[in-house]
Amino acid sequence: MIARRSSMADSRRRPPRGTVRGRRPCSGPSCGSGDGGEYPSWSPDGKRIAFNSNLSGDHVMYIVDVHGSGLVDLSRVGEGWQVDWSPDGHSILFTSHRDHPDDYTDICVMRPDGSGVKRLTHDRAYTPAWSPDGSLIVFSAPGLVVMRADGSGIAPLPMDGIGERSLPDWV
């Protein structure tokens, strides 16, 4: 089943039991005072968080341990936001303007170390989310669309009479 995410600032996945809520994910010049972090996504093992920050004026992706240490700067990947960690922990989806001279965005995927970047869509897509088994991806384009994890089999989800159809998530 697919549902709308409750808020762009809310994490889709909850922290594991015993995790302190409200802890800032990082500090220092890259992350400021904790402001600017957006679209957090928990790793499947609950030990890391992928997110983006726009404090520099660009959407830069990061990964940090839940305790705020081990910051991984993924700026070498280029611009990206709306991150979503795959259920197996091997990939991260993100939205990006890369390869677009205009303001359109597409869905890309990369390994957590920033390698293996691959563009999955080629015609206006954003807010990706993995299916629980990692075989499918739902995204907005506008309207809701589903594709296989490799970017093939793109198919719209017809939902006449429904208002806003963005920020999808699997439930």
ABEGO torsion letter per residue (X at the ends): XBBBBABAABBABBBBBGBBBGBBABBEAAAEAGBGBBGBBBBAAGABBBBBBAAAGBBBBBBBBAAGBGBBBAAAAEBBBGBBBBAAGABBBBBBABGBABABBBBBBBBAAGBGBBBABABGBBGBBBBAAGABBBBBOBEBBBBBAAGBGBBBBBBBGBBBBBGBBBX
